[in-house]
Amino acid sequence: MSLKGFVNNPQLWDAFIEEINAKLELRKKTLIGTNEYEHILREQGAIRALERLLYLRDEVNGRDKN
């Protein structure tokens, strides 16, 4: 699989996780500050997608995240 090199490289993976966490924080702040239903749904979807990326290594390496 082509992602194995990426997810198993500690330098790349740590930088990726750091970036994902920064984006999560921004999305959460935006979610807290909005009161429009459509924006709430959009932010919730973005947060869920970013959170799934945190488990990319486990998915690529075939580990169950349960």
Summary of the structure (lengths in Angstrom):
residues: 66
radius of gyration: 14.2
end to end distance: 22.2
largest distance: 42.0
contacts: 145
relative contact order: 0.16
helix: 76%
strand: 0%
